[in-house]
Amino acid sequence: MESVKRANQRLRSYPLLIAQCSVAAAAYAACVTTDLNVAHRTCDKEFHNFKECMQKAAIERKTKL
């Protein structure tokens, strides 16, 4: 059950990580919601920016994603 406990701790840190990356998250959300039929890789640049921000924030907080 230790793995479940660690997973729950990681999930609890997600709101803090997303808040730290709010600008990148908003840019990605805006790109995805511009069209109802989003094609594959349309928002690839925004996604990668958001992903990199989340990874950096996780490293700063000494947690995993």
N, CA, C and O atoms as a Tinker XYZ file with bonds, in Angstrom:
   260  protein
     1  N      0.814000   -1.205000    0.000000    73     2
     2  CA     0.000000    0.000000    0.000000    64     1     3
     3  C      0.856000    1.267000    0.000000    63     2     4     5
     4  O      0.351000    2.379000   -0.152000    81     3
     5  N      2.144000    1.072000    0.171000    73     3     6
     6  CA     3.049000    2.235000    0.163000    64     5     7
     7  C      3.025000    2.934000   -1.193000    63     6     8     9
     8  O      3.101000    4.161000   -1.261000    81     7
     9  N      2.919000    2.159000   -2.272000    73     7    10
    10  CA     2.899000    2.767000   -3.605000    64     9    11
    11  C      1.645000    3.613000   -3.803000    63    10    12    13
    12  O      1.699000    4.653000   -4.460000    81    11
    13  N      0.540000    3.187000   -3.251000    73    11    14
    14  CA    -0.705000    3.956000   -3.340000    64    13    15
    15  C     -0.561000    5.256000   -2.555000    63    14    16    17
    16  O     -1.028000    6.306000   -2.995000    81    15
    17  N      0.074000    5.187000   -1.414000    73    15    18
    18  CA     0.273000    6.374000   -0.581000    64    17    19
    19  C      1.153000    7.397000   -1.314000    63    18    20    21
    20  O      0.863000    8.593000   -1.297000    81    19
    21  N      2.230000    6.921000   -1.957000    73    19    22
    22  CA     3.116000    7.824000   -2.705000    64    21    23
    23  C      2.395000    8.419000   -3.916000    63    22    24    25
    24  O      2.584000    9.594000   -4.233000    81    23
    25  N      1.577000    7.624000   -4.586000    73    23    26
    26  CA     0.817000    8.126000   -5.739000    64    25    27
    27  C     -0.165000    9.209000   -5.306000    63    26    28    29
    28  O     -0.321000   10.221000   -5.989000    81    27
    29  N     -0.818000    8.999000   -4.186000    73    27    30
    30  CA    -1.750000   10.009000   -3.673000    64    29    31
    31  C     -1.024000   11.301000   -3.315000    63    30    32    33
    32  O     -1.549000   12.391000   -3.542000    81    31
    33  N      0.168000   11.188000   -2.763000    73    31    34
    34  CA     0.947000   12.382000   -2.439000    64    33    35
    35  C      1.317000   13.138000   -3.710000    63    34    36    37
    36  O      1.249000   14.367000   -3.741000    81    35
    37  N      1.708000   12.411000   -4.764000    73    35    38
    38  CA     2.029000   13.068000   -6.030000    64    37    39
    39  C      0.811000   13.761000   -6.611000    63    38    40    41
    40  O      0.913000   14.885000   -7.101000    81    39
    41  N     -0.346000   13.102000   -6.562000    73    39    42
    42  CA    -1.568000   13.698000   -7.113000    64    41    43
    43  C     -1.969000   14.961000   -6.355000    63    42    44    45
    44  O     -2.500000   15.901000   -6.946000    81    43
    45  N     -1.716000   14.979000   -5.055000    73    43    46
    46  CA    -2.040000   16.175000   -4.277000    64    45    47
    47  C     -1.179000   17.366000   -4.660000    63    46    48    49
    48  O     -1.578000   18.508000   -4.432000    81    47
    49  N     -0.010000   17.129000   -5.237000    73    47    50
    50  CA     0.870000   18.229000   -5.632000    64    49    51
    51  C      0.506000   18.804000   -7.002000    63    50    52    53
    52  O      0.992000   19.880000   -7.352000    81    51
    53  N     -0.327000   18.128000   -7.783000    73    51    54
    54  CA    -0.665000   18.597000   -9.133000    64    53    55
    55  C     -1.284000   19.996000   -9.160000    63    54    56    57
    56  O     -0.884000   20.800000  -10.001000    81    55
    57  N     -2.229000   20.326000   -8.292000    73    55    58
    58  CA    -2.775000   21.690000   -8.348000    64    57    59
    59  C     -1.707000   22.763000   -8.151000    63    58    60    61
    60  O     -1.775000   23.825000   -8.771000    81    59
    61  N     -0.732000   22.498000   -7.301000    73    59    62
    62  CA     0.350000   23.460000   -7.091000    64    61    63
    63  C      1.229000   23.577000   -8.332000    63    62    64    65
    64  O      1.650000   24.673000   -8.704000    81    63
    65  N      1.497000   22.453000   -8.962000    73    63    66
    66  CA     2.308000   22.472000  -10.178000    64    65    67
    67  C      1.589000   23.189000  -11.312000    63    66    68    69
    68  O      2.195000   23.976000  -12.039000    81    67
    69  N      0.315000   22.921000  -11.461000    73    67    70
    70  CA    -0.464000   23.580000  -12.516000    64    69    71
    71  C     -0.578000   25.073000  -12.250000    63    70    72    73
    72  O     -0.519000   25.875000  -13.182000    81    71
    73  N     -0.740000   25.453000  -10.992000    73    71    74
    74  CA    -0.805000   26.879000  -10.659000    64    73    75
    75  C      0.512000   27.567000  -10.979000    63    74    76    77
    76  O      0.527000   28.716000  -11.420000    81    75
    77  N      1.607000   26.871000  -10.761000    73    75    78
    78  CA     2.916000   27.435000  -11.061000    64    77    79
    79  C      3.099000   27.596000  -12.574000    63    78    80    81
    80  O      3.869000   28.449000  -13.014000    81    79
    81  N      2.406000   26.794000  -13.361000    73    79    82
    82  CA     2.504000   26.839000  -14.824000    64    81    83
    83  C      1.223000   27.382000  -15.442000    63    82    84    85
    84  O      0.831000   26.948000  -16.525000    81    83
    85  N      0.580000   28.300000  -14.790000    73    83    86
    86  CA    -0.734000   28.763000  -15.239000    64    85    87
    87  C     -0.689000   29.449000  -16.604000    63    86    88    89
    88  O     -1.641000   29.335000  -17.375000    81    87
    89  N      0.384000   30.149000  -16.915000    73    87    90
    90  CA     0.476000   30.833000  -18.208000    64    89    91
    91  C      0.557000   29.807000  -19.337000    63    90    92    93
    92  O     -0.150000   29.923000  -20.338000    81    91
    93  N      1.420000   28.802000  -19.174000    73    91    94
    94  CA     1.552000   27.760000  -20.194000    64    93    95
    95  C      0.275000   26.930000  -20.290000    63    94    96    97
    96  O     -0.128000   26.532000  -21.383000    81    95
    97  N     -0.364000   26.668000  -19.147000    73    95    98
    98  CA    -1.612000   25.901000  -19.143000    64    97    99
    99  C     -2.712000   26.664000  -19.865000    63    98   100   101
   100  O     -3.485000   26.074000  -20.621000    81    99
   101  N     -2.788000   27.957000  -19.639000    73    99   102
   102  CA    -3.808000   28.772000  -20.300000    64   101   103
   103  C     -3.576000   28.830000  -21.807000    63   102   104   105
   104  O     -4.530000   28.788000  -22.583000    81   103
   105  N     -2.325000   28.926000  -22.222000    73   103   106
   106  CA    -2.018000   28.950000  -23.661000    64   105   107
   107  C     -2.406000   27.630000  -24.310000    63   106   108   109
   108  O     -2.961000   27.622000  -25.408000    81   107
   109  N     -2.125000   26.527000  -23.653000    73   107   110
   110  CA    -2.487000   25.212000  -24.197000    64   109   111
   111  C     -4.006000   25.054000  -24.238000    63   110   112   113
   112  O     -4.555000   24.576000  -25.232000    81   111
   113  N     -4.679000   25.450000  -23.171000    73   111   114
   114  CA    -6.140000   25.348000  -23.130000    64   113   115
   115  C     -6.785000   26.216000  -24.211000    63   114   116   117
   116  O     -7.754000   25.802000  -24.847000    81   115
   117  N     -6.251000   27.410000  -24.414000    73   115   118
   118  CA    -6.794000   28.296000  -25.447000    64   117   119
   119  C     -6.623000   27.686000  -26.829000    63   118   120   121
   120  O     -7.513000   27.791000  -27.673000    81   119
   121  N     -5.497000   27.057000  -27.058000    73   119   122
   122  CA    -5.253000   26.419000  -28.362000    64   121   123
   123  C     -6.215000   25.254000  -28.579000    63   122   124   125
   124  O     -6.785000   25.110000  -29.661000    81   123
   125  N     -6.394000   24.433000  -27.565000    73   123   126
   126  CA    -7.245000   23.248000  -27.701000    64   125   127
   127  C     -8.711000   23.635000  -27.876000    63   126   128   129
   128  O     -9.443000   22.964000  -28.604000    81   127
   129  N     -9.137000   24.685000  -27.231000    73   127   130
   130  CA   -10.558000   25.049000  -27.261000    64   129   131
   131  C    -10.929000   25.980000  -28.417000    63   130   132   133
   132  O    -12.089000   26.381000  -28.520000    81   131
   133  N     -9.991000   26.334000  -29.280000    73   131   134
   134  CA   -10.329000   27.227000  -30.391000    64   133   135
   135  C    -11.205000   26.548000  -31.434000    63   134   136   137
   136  O    -11.973000   27.212000  -32.131000    81   135
   137  N    -11.093000   25.225000  -31.546000    73   135   138
   138  CA   -11.838000   24.498000  -32.566000    64   137   139
   139  C    -12.404000   23.222000  -31.945000    63   138   140   141
   140  O    -11.734000   22.569000  -31.146000    81   139
   141  N    -13.621000   22.872000  -32.306000    73   139   142
   142  CA   -14.230000   21.659000  -31.760000    64   141   143
   143  C    -13.567000   20.396000  -32.310000    63   142   144   145
   144  O    -13.565000   19.365000  -31.638000    81   143
   145  N    -13.014000   20.456000  -33.501000    73   143   146
   146  CA   -12.368000   19.297000  -34.124000    64   145   147
   147  C    -10.861000   19.541000  -34.191000    63   146   148   149
   148  O    -10.324000   19.855000  -35.254000    81   147
   149  N    -10.197000   19.397000  -33.076000    73   147   150
   150  CA    -8.765000   19.631000  -33.019000    64   149   151
   151  C     -8.050000   18.465000  -33.693000    63   150   152   153
   152  O     -8.253000   17.304000  -33.339000    81   151
   153  N     -7.223000   18.792000  -34.654000    73   151   154
   154  CA    -6.458000   17.766000  -35.368000    64   153   155
   155  C     -5.258000   17.349000  -34.529000    63   154   156   157
   156  O     -4.803000   18.081000  -33.651000    81   155
   157  N     -4.765000   16.164000  -34.822000    73   155   158
   158  CA    -3.598000   15.631000  -34.123000    64   157   159
   159  C     -2.405000   16.567000  -34.298000    63   158   160   161
   160  O     -2.100000   16.982000  -35.417000    81   159
   161  N     -1.741000   16.896000  -33.218000    73   159   162
   162  CA    -0.542000   17.740000  -33.180000    64   161   163
   163  C     -0.797000   19.197000  -33.550000    63   162   164   165
   164  O      0.147000   19.910000  -33.892000    81   163
   165  N     -2.027000   19.653000  -33.494000    73   163   166
   166  CA    -2.322000   21.054000  -33.782000    64   165   167
   167  C     -1.703000   21.967000  -32.731000    63   166   168   169
   168  O     -1.162000   23.023000  -33.059000    81   167
   169  N     -1.783000   21.564000  -31.487000    73   167   170
   170  CA    -1.294000   22.383000  -30.372000    64   169   171
   171  C     -0.025000   21.781000  -29.778000    63   170   172   173
   172  O      0.196000   21.846000  -28.568000    81   171
   173  N      0.796000   21.203000  -30.629000    73   171   174
   174  CA     1.999000   20.509000  -30.174000    64   173   175
   175  C      2.967000   21.444000  -29.450000    63   174   176   177
   176  O      3.520000   21.079000  -28.413000    81   175
   177  N      3.174000   22.632000  -29.983000    73   175   178
   178  CA     4.108000   23.590000  -29.376000    64   177   179
   179  C      3.632000   23.989000  -27.980000    63   178   180   181
   180  O      4.424000   24.017000  -27.038000    81   179
   181  N      2.347000   24.295000  -27.845000    73   179   182
   182  CA     1.796000   24.701000  -26.552000    64   181   183
   183  C      1.858000   23.556000  -25.540000    63   182   184   185
   184  O      2.142000   23.766000  -24.361000    81   183
   185  N      1.585000   22.333000  -26.029000    73   183   186
   186  CA     1.653000   21.172000  -25.137000    64   185   187
   187  C      3.066000   20.969000  -24.612000    63   186   188   189
   188  O      3.254000   20.733000  -23.419000    81   187
   189  N      4.063000   21.058000  -25.490000    73   187   190
   190  CA     5.439000   20.856000  -25.059000    64   189   191
   191  C      5.891000   21.946000  -24.089000    63   190   192   193
   192  O      6.641000   21.663000  -23.154000    81   191
   193  N      5.450000   23.181000  -24.295000    73   191   194
   194  CA     5.769000   24.254000  -23.352000    64   193   195
   195  C      5.165000   23.963000  -21.987000    63   194   196   197
   196  O      5.820000   24.143000  -20.961000    81   195
   197  N      3.918000   23.516000  -21.977000    73   195   198
   198  CA     3.240000   23.180000  -20.721000    64   197   199
   199  C      3.923000   21.992000  -20.044000    63   198   200   201
   200  O      4.136000   22.003000  -18.832000    81   199
   201  N      4.261000   20.985000  -20.816000    73   199   202
   202  CA     4.926000   19.792000  -20.282000    64   201   203
   203  C      6.279000   20.145000  -19.667000    63   202   204   205
   204  O      6.600000   19.683000  -18.572000    81   203
   205  N      7.068000   20.956000  -20.358000    73   203   206
   206  CA     8.374000   21.360000  -19.832000    64   205   207
   207  C      8.223000   22.164000  -18.553000    63   206   208   209
   208  O      8.995000   21.986000  -17.611000    81   207
   209  N      7.245000   23.037000  -18.514000    73   207   210
   210  CA     7.000000   23.823000  -17.309000    64   209   211
   211  C      6.622000   22.916000  -16.141000    63   210   212   213
   212  O      7.117000   23.097000  -15.028000    81   211
   213  N      5.754000   21.948000  -16.388000    73   211   214
   214  CA     5.348000   21.014000  -15.329000    64   213   215
   215  C      6.546000   20.204000  -14.835000    63   214   216   217
   216  O      6.687000   19.978000  -13.633000    81   215
   217  N      7.401000   19.770000  -15.744000    73   215   218
   218  CA     8.567000   18.995000  -15.339000    64   217   219
   219  C      9.524000   19.831000  -14.500000    63   218   220   221
   220  O     10.059000   19.347000  -13.503000    81   219
   221  N      9.743000   21.085000  -14.899000    73   219   222
   222  CA    10.616000   21.968000  -14.125000    64   221   223
   223  C     10.014000   22.251000  -12.751000    63   222   224   225
   224  O     10.731000   22.263000  -11.750000    81   223
   225  N      8.717000   22.478000  -12.698000    73   223   226
   226  CA     8.053000   22.742000  -11.426000    64   225   227
   227  C      8.136000   21.523000  -10.513000    63   226   228   229
   228  O      8.318000   21.670000   -9.304000    81   227
   229  N      8.006000   20.333000  -11.071000    73   227   230
   230  CA     8.106000   19.108000  -10.274000    64   229   231
   231  C      9.515000   18.947000   -9.713000    63   230   232   233
   232  O      9.686000   18.540000   -8.564000    81   231
   233  N     10.515000   19.264000  -10.516000    73   231   234
   234  CA    11.900000   19.183000  -10.034000    64   233   235
   235  C     12.118000   20.176000   -8.897000    63   234   236   237
   236  O     12.737000   19.842000   -7.886000    81   235
   237  N     11.608000   21.399000   -9.063000    73   235   238
   238  CA    11.751000   22.406000   -8.006000    64   237   239
   239  C     11.087000   21.982000   -6.711000    63   238   240   241
   240  O     11.596000   22.274000   -5.629000    81   239
   241  N      9.953000   21.296000   -6.809000    73   239   242
   242  CA     9.226000   20.852000   -5.623000    64   241   243
   243  C      9.676000   19.475000   -5.150000    63   242   244   245
   244  O      9.141000   18.929000   -4.185000    81   243
   245  N     10.667000   18.921000   -5.844000    73   243   246
   246  CA    11.219000   17.609000   -5.496000    64   245   247
   247  C     10.150000   16.525000   -5.454000    63   246   248   249
   248  O     10.037000   15.765000   -4.492000    81   247
   249  N      9.370000   16.482000   -6.530000    73   247   250
   250  CA     8.326000   15.461000   -6.660000    64   249   251
   251  C      8.348000   14.901000   -8.080000    63   250   252   253
   252  O      9.037000   15.435000   -8.949000    81   251
   253  N      7.622000   13.862000   -8.308000    73   251   254
   254  CA     7.492000   13.277000   -9.640000    64   253   255
   255  C      6.133000   13.637000  -10.210000    63   254   256   257
   256  O      5.214000   14.019000   -9.486000    81   255
   257  N      6.027000   13.506000  -11.523000    73   255   258
   258  CA     4.731000   13.701000  -12.171000    64   257   259
   259  C      4.011000   12.383000  -12.261000    63   258   260
   260  O      2.894000   12.324000  -12.776000    81   259
